[in-house]
Amino acid sequence: MLQTLRVVGRNEAVDIRELVHQRESTDPVHECEVRPTPYEIAANYYIDETFAEPVPRVIVVADDVLTKGSHFKAMQMVLSARFPCVPIKGVFVARRVPQPNELEILRSLLDL
């Protein structure tokens, strides 16, 4: 994803940084019997302080697929704690269409 963003933004004044990293590699969530909560996911994320300055004006989290929004919400929590006054948006290449019973969960995760 990072390479794609750099290619897309190469002729623009786009500030692309890999601010958030994982402490440990994790199994794909779709293979887990019990999906982790955004709080559990966030506990595995940390800010790479070597890329934290200058403070961004806006942060856009780019990801390949939005399924339930848990990883985006976790990333948003970690970034908001470090950059409390910076707006955080999400851009996703694809989205899995949730089942009707999942819509309310998705809305609550994304504060819609």
Buried (B, 14 or more C-beta within 10 A) or exposed (E): EEEEBEEEEEEEEEEBEEBBEEEEEEEEBEEEEEEBEBEEBBBBBBBEEEBEEEEBEEBBBBBEEBBBBBBBBBBBBBBBEBBEEEEBEBEBEEEEEBEEEEEEEBEEBBEE
